[in-house]
Amino acid sequence: MNFNTGMIITDLRKAKDWSQTDLSGKSGVSREMIGKYERGEAVPSIEAAKKIADAFEVSLDYLVGEGVNSKFDKRTLKRLQDLELLEEDKKKHCWM
């Protein structure tokens, strides 16, 4: 995780029109630490990053801006996974 993570947290928080206090309440991560992450003064632990990602309903990949799934939120990832589980003949109808 890097400074980019702090910018992503800030962008997600602002997109939801949440204050740092709101995010703290929804994630269980202190407001002070959220501020430090956003300013790039600290890097969230895996546990803190997971709590923040869950509050935003995004994957850890998305939160850190890395990996194959970094552009998808959890809802989109779930839909893709559901599509993968369909029978082959039903998949053909989805992709046409």
URFENFEN-V794484 format. One record per residue. N is the residue number from 0. RES is the residue in one small letter. PHI is phi in whole degrees, -180 to 180 (none if undefined). PSI is psi in whole degrees, -180 to 180 (999 if undefined). NEAR is the number of other ideal C-beta (glycine too) atoms within 10 Angstrom. Layout:
((N:RES:PHI:PSI:NEAR) (N:RES:PHI:PSI:NEAR))
This chain:
((0:m:none:145:19) (1:n:-139:-169:11) (2:f:-59:-32:13) (3:n:-55:-36:13) (4:t:-60:-42:21) (5:g:-61:-41:21) (6:m:-67:-38:14) (7:i:-65:-43:22) (8:i:-59:-47:24) (9:t:-60:-47:17) (10:d:-62:-45:11) (11:l:-64:-42:20) (12:r:-64:-45:20) (13:k:-69:-36:10) (14:a:-63:-31:9) (15:k:-91:-1:13) (16:d:59:41:7) (17:w:-103:145:17) (18:s:-83:170:12) (19:q:-62:-34:19) (20:t:-65:-40:11) (21:d:-60:-48:15) (22:l:-62:-39:24) (23:s:-59:-46:19) (24:g:-65:-36:13) (25:k:-80:-26:16) (26:s:-105:-23:21) (27:g:81:10:13) (28:v:-101:136:23) (29:s:-62:148:13) (30:r:-60:-36:14) (31:e:-62:-43:11) (32:m:-69:-38:18) (33:i:-60:-43:26) (34:g:-60:-43:15) (35:k:-64:-40:15) (36:y:-63:-45:26) (37:e:-65:-34:20) (38:r:-84:-6:11) (39:g:78:17:13) (40:e:-85:-17:11) (41:a:-149:158:16) (42:v:-114:130:15) (43:p:-66:143:23) (44:s:-66:167:12) (45:i:-58:-42:9) (46:e:-62:-47:10) (47:a:-66:-42:19) (48:a:-62:-40:20) (49:k:-64:-43:16) (50:k:-62:-42:17) (51:i:-68:-45:27) (52:a:-60:-43:23) (53:d:-63:-41:16) (54:a:-61:-38:21) (55:f:-86:-9:22) (56:e:61:46:12) (57:v:-127:166:21) (58:s:-82:164:20) (59:l:-63:-38:18) (60:d:-54:-46:16) (61:y:-63:-46:22) (62:l:-61:-37:22) (63:v:-95:-4:18) (64:g:69:29:14) (65:e:-136:159:14) (66:g:94:168:12) (67:v:-64:-30:7) (68:n:-99:14:16) (69:s:-67:-15:15) (70:k:-98:-2:11) (71:f:-111:139:17) (72:d:-82:175:15) (73:k:-64:-36:15) (74:r:-64:-44:10) (75:t:-66:-42:14) (76:l:-61:-41:15) (77:k:-63:-42:11) (78:r:-63:-42:11) (79:l:-63:-41:11) (80:q:-64:-40:9) (81:d:-63:-40:10) (82:l:-63:-40:12) (83:e:-63:-28:8) (84:l:-84:-10:8) (85:l:-66:154:12) (86:e:-65:152:7) (87:e:-55:-42:6) (88:d:-67:-32:7) (89:k:-75:-33:10) (90:k:-60:-40:13) (91:k:-58:-37:10) (92:h:-71:-30:8) (93:c:-73:-35:9) (94:w:-90:-6:6) (95:m:-88:999:5))
